[in-house]
């Protein structure tokens, strides 16, 4: 029975945190997270924080949801943290005060950044709690305060200052946040918000936080000092349809009454409930979309045609400037580099060109299309020069984007080819 349930229930990946016990490393995940995921009908799958796991993430498929929670500070090199105005003395003081959080864990960073980007590429439901919200923001181009106390607190008036962490009172520590109207958070806590105030008291445990919020996100709550305590992507939020991309800086799972499992507010577990709802819906979509194509076996000739078409669609997407609609100049420049790179490094062979022509190609003007694909040394040198100036994260984003487009084209094309095979089979029976 347990084996059957494991095949039926959706899987939520959660990355462990490392600590030392009896002079040995131990990986763990907070029990509250696991309890809530199980109680709402999903299976938590713990991804251990061990060296090399970031290379084995394919082995954890299928992934129906990702929950990232506590951990140490993110490596500042992943955002603009290394350009901070803090003095060496201030940085040393931060390391001393927050010794348990300032030791960078690059392996955990790599695992979680890859999972976050995977969710963004495939629209897999993602819930980030505390550090998990920071990972999400950075993965989308946002930045963090290296230390709220040094970079934010002194800039606000005394009555706006907030204590975001209390090492001596972790469970009972609370501070107020103002909830933004017409957001999921305001819906979940509607019955607990006082008229005119829209405030709740939350549990938090962090000395870093969102500095610049990534463009795709909308804030859901603010602390009195202006720090964003929650955000989401409104274009990727519809739990009933399997859409959920959200980050909460505070800990709703820990907001419980003294010596009790009762929550401070009825809305506290709602983030987990709606997240799992989205996870279940996402799994159903995957199962529904994969039932028919998986039974199809393409012959060698058709499989070769499919691969050529997939490559050509992927290339064409980046060659046509007018296909993407209006985009900000920064995005246009990035796509231009990608187009030049593809033009200079992705020339089709004569055999592939011949096959494309026989199949009608993939664009109306095949000869013009092939001209664009010819190897161009001058443009190749320019593309390499421009890409050499890009950061590792920007290059990784390019690779992820091309991979996503290829995957989408492959899925659509396979369905079309399946339809062609079925039509041919049906006509042969008439």
N, C-alpha and C positions, 0 to 999 in steps of 0.2 A: 504493500500500500504506500509506504514512504517513497519507494522508487517511482511509482506512478505519479504521485503528487509532485515530485521534483521535476518530472517532465511536463507537467501541466502548469504549475505556478510560474509566474514571471520571475526573472532573475534581476536583482539589484546589486551592482558591484559597489563595494565599500573598501577603501584602502585603509590598511591598519596603520597604527602609530607605533613607533619603537620606543621602548624604555628598557631600563636595566633592572633585573631582579636576580639576586643571588649571583652577582658578577657575570650574568649572561644576558644577552639581548632577548627581549620578549616582545612580540607583536600583539596589539590589542585594539579593540573597538569598543566604545562606550556602550553599555548594555541598553540604555534607554533607546538608542538608535535602532538596535537590533529588535527590541521588543515591539516598537511601533511599526517597523516594516513588516514583521511577521503578523502582527495583530490585524493589519489591513489587507493581508492576502498576498504577500510577495515573499520570495526567498532571498535573504541576504547572502551574497557570495563575497567572502573576504579575500581581497587581493593583498597578499603579504608584502610588507615593505622589506624586500630582500634584494640584494644586488642582482641585476640582470632581468628582473621581472618586467621592466618596461619593454623588453624585447619579446616577451611572451604573451602580450595582451591578447593576441588573436586566439590563444588557447582558452580564453575565458568567454568566448562566444557561445551562445547568443547573449547579447547584452540588451536588456530591456529597460534599464534605468541605471543611473549612477548617483550615489549619495556620497559626497565628500564632506568631512567634518573636521575635527580638531587636528592640530599639529603645530610644528615650529614655524617660525617666520619664513616666508617665501624668499628665495634668493633674490636680492635687489637687482641683480643683473638681468632679471626677467622683465623688469620695467625700468623706470628712470631713477631708481633708488640710489644708484651709485653717483648720481649728480646732485645729491643732497647738499644743502648749505651747512649741515651740522659739522661742528668742529670735531677733531679726533678725540678731544676730552669729552665732548657730549656723547659721542658714539660709545666710548668706553663706559661712561656712566649708564647708558642704556643697557649695555651688555651685562653690567653688574646688577642692575635692578631687576632685569628680566632674564636672568641667567638660564632659566628652564625653557625659554622660548626663542632665544636669539641664536642658538646653534643651528646653522643651516643644514638641512637634510636634502641634498641634491637628488638622491635616488627617488625619494618620495615626491619631490618637485616634478621630476621627469615623468613619473608614473601618472600623477594627477593631471599635469598639463596635457598629456596625451589623451587621457580619458575625457577631459573637458572638451578638447578639440574634436574628439570622436563624436561626442554628443552634439556639438554644434554642427558638424558636417552632416550627420544622419538625422538630426532632430530627435535624438534620444532624450527622454525626460531626464532632467538634471536638477538636483536639489543640493545647494551648498550651504552648510551651516558653519559660521565662524570663519575659520581658514578657508573652508570650501567656497564661501562667497568671494573671498579675495582671489582665489585661484580662477574662478569664473570671470571676474572683472579683468584680471591681468591677461587671461587667455583671449579676451576680446579687445585688447588694446588699452585698457584702463591702467591706472597707477595707484600706488598706496602711499600712505604716510609711513615713513620708517619708524616714527614714534609719535603717537598722538600728543603725549605730554610735552614734547619738545617742539613740535611743529604746528600744533593747533591750539592747545589749551591757553598758551600765553597770549594768543591773538584775540581772545574773546574776553568779555567782561566777567567779573567774578561770579555774577548770578547765572551765567551761562555755562560755567565750567562743569564738566562731568567726570566722575571717576568710573572709568570703563572696566577696571580690574581691581579686585581686592583679594590678594593672596591669602589673607587670613579668614576670609568669609566667602568662599567660592559659592556654595549652594544658596546662601541667603542674600547675597548681594543683588541689589536691584537699582536701576535708574530709569527715569522716565523717558519715553520717546513719543513723538507726535506722529500719528498715523495719517498718511495722505489719503484723502477721499477718493472713492471710485477706483480702488485697487483691490487685489485679492485679499491683502492684509486687512483692509477696512471691512470687507465682507465677512471675514472669519471672526473678527472681534467686534462686530456691529453691536451686539447686545451688551458689551462691556465698556463701550466708549461713552464718556460723559458728553452731554450736549454742549457744543461750542468748544470743547477742548480736544477731543479726538486723541486722548492720551492713554497709554498703558505703561505699566512698570515691567521692565524686562530684566532677565538675568544675562550678564555678559562677562566675558573673560578674555580680554584682548588689549594689547597696547598698540596695535596697528589697525588700519582701516582704510576704506576707500578715500583716495584723494581726488583723482579724476575718474568719474564714472564713464565707462565705455558707452559710446554713442547709442548703441542699440537698446540700452536699458532705461527704465523709468524708476525713479525712487518710490519707495512705499512707506518709508519712515525715516525721521530725523531725530537725533539727540539734540538737546538744547544748544550744544556747542556747534551744531551744523553738520556733524558727522552723519553720513548715510548709514542707516541701520538695516535697511532692507531694499531690494530692488528686483525687478523682473523684466522679461522681454514680452511686451503685450502682443507682439506678432507671433510669439511662440508659447502662448498660454491658452489652452483649452483642454483641460484634463479629460473631458469626455471624448476628445478626438486624439488623445495620446500626446498632447503638447504641454510641456512644462519646463521652463528654463528660469530658475529663480535662485537668489542668494539672500540669506538672512545672516546678519552679523551677530545677532543675539541668539540665545539658546532657548527656544520654546519648549524643548523636551525636558529642560531642567527647571522650568517654572512651576514648582509644586509646593504645596503647603508643607509646613514643618512636620516631620515624622509621619508623612502620608504620601501616597501616590496620586492624590487628588491634585489636579492642575489649578493654578492661580485663576485662570480664565477658561471658559469652555472652548475658546478658539485656539488654545495652545497646540493641540495635536493636529489642527486642520492642515498645516503644511504637509505633514506626513500622509494624512488621509488623501488629500488631493494629488499629491505626488504619486502615491501607489495607484490611485485611480487612473492617472495618466499612463503609468507603467503597464497596467493591465490592458488598457486600450491600445497602447503601442504594440504589445505582443500580439493582440488579435489582428491588428493591421498587417503585421509581418506574416502571420500564419495565413491570412486570407490572400495576400499577394504572392505567396510562394507555393500555394497548392498546385496550380496548373503548370507553371513553367518547370518545376523540378522534375516532372514526369517526361519532359521533352528531351530527346536525344538527337542532336543535330549531326548529320553526316559530315565527313571531313571537309568537303567542298563548301558546304553552307557555313560551317564553323569558321573557315578561313574568310569567307565573305563578311561574316559578322564582325570578326576582329578588325578587318580593314575598315569597315564602316564606323565601328566604335572609335578607331583612331582618327578618322577623317572628321567625325562630328566634334570630337574633342578639340582638334586643331581649328576647325571652322569657327567654333564658338569664340575663340580669341582673336580671329582675324577680322571679323566684321565689326567695325567701330560703332555702327548705328544699332547694333542688335541689343545692347544692354540698356538703352534708354538714357535718361539724364543721370550723371554721376558726378560727385565732387571732383575737382581737379586732381587731388591726391590719388584718388582711385583710378582716374583715367591714366595718370602717369604710371601707376603700378601695372595696369593692364597692358599699356604700351610696351613696357619692358618685357612682359610675358609674351606678347605677340612677336616681338623682335627675336626673342630667344627661340621661340618655336619655329619661326621662319628660317633661322640660321642653323638650327640643329635637327629639324625634323623633316627632311626631304624624303619623299616616297621614292622607292625604286621604280625602274621602268616596268617591271612586272606588276607592281602594285598599281601604278598609274593605268596600265592596260586593263587590269581587272576592274578598276573604278569606272573607266570609260565604258566597259562592257555592261556594267550594272547601271549605267545612267548617271554615275557619280553621285555626289550628295548635294551639289549646288547647281543652279541653272547654267551657269557659264563655266563649264569644266576647264576649258583651256586657260581662262583667267585665273581660276582657282589653282591650277598646277603651277602657273608662273609665280604665284605668291609663295609656293612651297619650295622653290629652288633655293639651294644653299647660297647664301650671300655673305661673303667674307667680311665686308665692311660693316654690315649690320650685326654680324655675329660678334665682332670685336667690340662694338658699341654696347651690345646687350651684356656681354661679359663684364665690361667696365662698370656699367650701371648696377648690375647685380652684385658686383664685388663690394659696392658701397652699402648694400642692404644688410640688415641685421639677420642673425640666425632665425629669429622668430618670423621676420618678414618672408624669408626664403621658405621656411616651413609652411607658412600660410599659402604661398604659391603652390607648393607641392600638394597640400591638402585640397586646394581649390581644383586643381587639375584632376586629382584623384576622384573628387566628388563628381565632377562633370562626366568623367569617363564612366563612373558607376551608374549615374543616372541614364546616360545614353545607352549603356549596355542593357539596363533593365527594360527601357522602352523598346529598344531594338529587338530584344529577345521575345518580347510579347508580340511585336509585329511579325517577326519570323514565324512564331508559333501559329499566328493567325493564317499566314500564307500556307504553312504546311497543312493545317486543318482544312483550308479551302480547297487545296489541291487534292487532299484525301477524299473530301466530300464529293468533289466533281468526278473523281475516278469511280465512285460507287454508283453514280447516276447512270 
